[in-house]
């Protein structure tokens, strides 16, 4: 389990979160955009959320993937990834 930082937030500092987002943009996309792992929607730094692969697990690069807000919310705590989102929609 991830340890909590000074502010009590296991996501880390805002600098930690920004570094992860930048790495995700380059790992899954072209550095400017990347697709949501669930529905394929193009994401930007502003629209990407860091979805944990193992719900409740640590916020580290091995356990985060890019997701849009609606897919991340719909997936919730499901252990299935990529989650079958927007079927027939």
Secondary structure, 3 states (H helix, E strand, C coil): CCCCCCCCCCCCCHHHHHHHHHHHHHHHECCCCEECCCCCCEECCCCCEEEECCCCCCCCHHHEEEECHHHHHHHCCCCCCCCCCCCCC
